[in-house]
Amino acid sequence: MSDLGPALPELPSSIAIRDVGPRDGLQPEEPVAVADRIALVHALVAAGVTRVEVAAFVSPKAVPAMAGAAEVVAGIERRAGITYAALVPNLRGAEMALAAGVDELTVTLSASPTYNRRNVNMEVDESVAVIATIVAAAGSTPVDAVVSCAFGSPYEDDVSPAVAVALGSRAADAGAARLTYADTTGMATPLRIAELHGALAGTIDDVGLHLHDTRGTALVNAYAALGLGFTRFDTAVGGLGGSPFAHGAGGNLATEELVALCDDLGVATGIDVEALVSAAALVEELVGRPVPSGVAHAGPRTRRSPSR
């Protein structure tokens, strides 16, 4: 544990970060060429990121930016200790991802029934059943169930922690190896993070958070989560992202912002923040506009000049 004195909460000594930029970050953007998406994955790995969500095996008609998922997986360099994940919406997508050779599958189900229908065209009960079929097909490949709209929905308003935890438990019972609770439309606050943590007590051990910055609270929510003992986070380089099926959803917590904070707090990530800033510059080139991340432009607090 870090020894930071009585003014700060007790924090974990290290955390695990999965960068979802090549998938969640790029999915609402105009399509980026396969070769450029591969280059982004390699830039993240060069920065020390050991878990990357590289693609989504979804219909290119529904999400044009994710076309060519198999080509992305085929083109990335495999290294020991690096886990490449892919999002899959159904059994067909899972079979394609497994055939392409991904190391981990992520599947989504939503605590918001309306969002679940908009996102994967299923009722929530159907999504739970699909997870079981995907787990069976995946064999030894782990499946991470991402519970979206875990802190609220633009369609059903607040989601109680008990509802989110119960849905996660159903996914775990269906065979999911890990659970991640997603603040899909940026409705979480430190209070809501604490309420989820309390509801999780004595239930599921391996729980991560996927935070969005719609209302500017992603980093403070991550800090609150660190103080509560959460040690696994989804982030996206540059802070890009957002669901095309949830109106007004903002970008993800920026990887470089969380790493910069953790560096100052003495929480190890294994990731080089300056290399991440360079990766964020690459993202800006790929999407043709500035990324929202402050650290991507100003650098970490240890940098004396705000220029890249």
ChimeraX attribute file (.defattr): number of C-alpha atoms within 10 A of each C-alpha:
attribute: neighborCount
match mode: 1-to-1
recipient: residues
	/A:1	10
	/A:2	15
	/A:3	12
	/A:4	12
	/A:5	8
	/A:6	7
	/A:7	6
	/A:8	11
	/A:9	16
	/A:10	16
	/A:11	24
	/A:12	19
	/A:13	16
	/A:14	17
	/A:15	18
	/A:16	18
	/A:17	24
	/A:18	21
	/A:19	29
	/A:20	29
	/A:21	31
	/A:22	29
	/A:23	24
	/A:24	27
	/A:25	24
	/A:26	23
	/A:27	23
	/A:28	19
	/A:29	18
	/A:30	14
	/A:31	16
	/A:32	17
	/A:33	15
	/A:34	19
	/A:35	12
	/A:36	16
	/A:37	27
	/A:38	20
	/A:39	19
	/A:40	22
	/A:41	26
	/A:42	18
	/A:43	18
	/A:44	25
	/A:45	22
	/A:46	15
	/A:47	19
	/A:48	17
	/A:49	23
	/A:50	21
	/A:51	22
	/A:52	26
	/A:53	27
	/A:54	26
	/A:55	31
	/A:56	29
	/A:57	23
	/A:58	25
	/A:59	12
	/A:60	13
	/A:61	9
	/A:62	12
	/A:63	18
	/A:64	16
	/A:65	22
	/A:66	30
	/A:67	22
	/A:68	18
	/A:69	24
	/A:70	21
	/A:71	14
	/A:72	22
	/A:73	23
	/A:74	14
	/A:75	14
	/A:76	17
	/A:77	12
	/A:78	12
	/A:79	9
	/A:80	6
	/A:81	8
	/A:82	15
	/A:83	18
	/A:84	22
	/A:85	27
	/A:86	30
	/A:87	27
	/A:88	23
	/A:89	24
	/A:90	19
	/A:91	18
	/A:92	13
	/A:93	20
	/A:94	28
	/A:95	16
	/A:96	16
	/A:97	26
	/A:98	19
	/A:99	10
	/A:100	16
	/A:101	16
	/A:102	21
	/A:103	19
	/A:104	21
	/A:105	26
	/A:106	23
	/A:107	26
	/A:108	24
	/A:109	30
	/A:110	27
	/A:111	28
	/A:112	26
	/A:113	18
	/A:114	18
	/A:115	24
	/A:116	22
	/A:117	16
	/A:118	14
	/A:119	19
	/A:120	19
	/A:121	13
	/A:122	19
	/A:123	17
	/A:124	20
	/A:125	12
	/A:126	13
	/A:127	22
	/A:128	24
	/A:129	13
	/A:130	20
	/A:131	29
	/A:132	20
	/A:133	16
	/A:134	25
	/A:135	21
	/A:136	14
	/A:137	14
	/A:138	19
	/A:139	10
	/A:140	10
	/A:141	16
	/A:142	17
	/A:143	29
	/A:144	26
	/A:145	26
	/A:146	25
	/A:147	27
	/A:148	24
	/A:149	30
	/A:150	33
	/A:151	28
	/A:152	24
	/A:153	23
	/A:154	17
	/A:155	13
	/A:156	13
	/A:157	12
	/A:158	16
	/A:159	17
	/A:160	16
	/A:161	22
	/A:162	14
	/A:163	16
	/A:164	24
	/A:165	23
	/A:166	15
	/A:167	20
	/A:168	29
	/A:169	17
	/A:170	16
	/A:171	28
	/A:172	20
	/A:173	13
	/A:174	19
	/A:175	20
	/A:176	23
	/A:177	16
	/A:178	19
	/A:179	25
	/A:180	23
	/A:181	27
	/A:182	26
	/A:183	26
	/A:184	29
	/A:185	27
	/A:186	27
	/A:187	25
	/A:188	26
	/A:189	19
	/A:190	17
	/A:191	11
	/A:192	19
	/A:193	23
	/A:194	18
	/A:195	15
	/A:196	20
	/A:197	17
	/A:198	13
	/A:199	17
	/A:200	19
	/A:201	10
	/A:202	7
	/A:203	11
	/A:204	13
	/A:205	10
	/A:206	13
	/A:207	20
	/A:208	22
	/A:209	24
	/A:210	25
	/A:211	28
	/A:212	31
	/A:213	27
	/A:214	20
	/A:215	14
	/A:216	15
	/A:217	18
	/A:218	27
	/A:219	19
	/A:220	15
	/A:221	23
	/A:222	23
	/A:223	19
	/A:224	20
	/A:225	21
	/A:226	22
	/A:227	16
	/A:228	17
	/A:229	14
	/A:230	21
	/A:231	21
	/A:232	19
	/A:233	24
	/A:234	26
	/A:235	32
	/A:236	32
	/A:237	30
	/A:238	32
	/A:239	29
	/A:240	32
	/A:241	27
	/A:242	25
	/A:243	17
	/A:244	16
	/A:245	16
	/A:246	18
	/A:247	11
	/A:248	13
	/A:249	21
	/A:250	22
	/A:251	31
	/A:252	33
	/A:253	32
	/A:254	33
	/A:255	31
	/A:256	29
	/A:257	26
	/A:258	22
	/A:259	25
	/A:260	22
	/A:261	18
	/A:262	20
	/A:263	18
	/A:264	12
	/A:265	17
	/A:266	16
	/A:267	20
	/A:268	16
	/A:269	20
	/A:270	16
	/A:271	22
	/A:272	17
	/A:273	24
	/A:274	19
	/A:275	17
	/A:276	29
	/A:277	25
	/A:278	20
	/A:279	25
	/A:280	31
	/A:281	19
	/A:282	18
	/A:283	25
	/A:284	17
	/A:285	13
	/A:286	18
	/A:287	15
	/A:288	10
	/A:289	10
	/A:290	15
	/A:291	20
	/A:292	19
	/A:293	23
	/A:294	14
	/A:295	25
	/A:296	29
	/A:297	18
	/A:298	15
	/A:299	23
	/A:300	22
	/A:301	13
	/A:302	8
	/A:303	11
	/A:304	9
	/A:305	10
	/A:306	12
	/A:307	9
	/A:308	12
